[in-house]
Amino acid sequence: MQIGSGSVQARAVAEAAERIGEDVSAWRRARRMTQADLALRAHVSVRTLSKIESGDMSTSTLGLLRVLHTLGVLEGINAAIDPNESEVGMALLRDALPKRVRHG
């Protein structure tokens, strides 16, 4: 196996997908829902939900977002990726803004 940025990225993505799947499963079970219940309410197939829970992210982003919304955790995801909610994101945005705007 070649050690490079591609394999590091692939490993990080696979680990994140596995964690997301475990978390979705935990939220579903905490809400006392079967896979069939959640799939029906989220408007996804049981197979799609099963793939999400097993860490197989070959499913659509829309399906994942529907599941997260149905579980009531979508806002947490939105906040987690909002650049205005992290020091790094705010610094990057601040640095990206022009110092002044000139009109031609």
Secondary structure, 3 states (H helix, E strand, C coil): CCCCHHHHHHHHHHHHHHHHHHHHHHHHHHCCCCHHHHHHHHCCCHHHHHHHHCCCCCCCHHHHHHHHHHHCCHHHHHHHHCHHHCHHHHHHHHHHCCCCCCCC
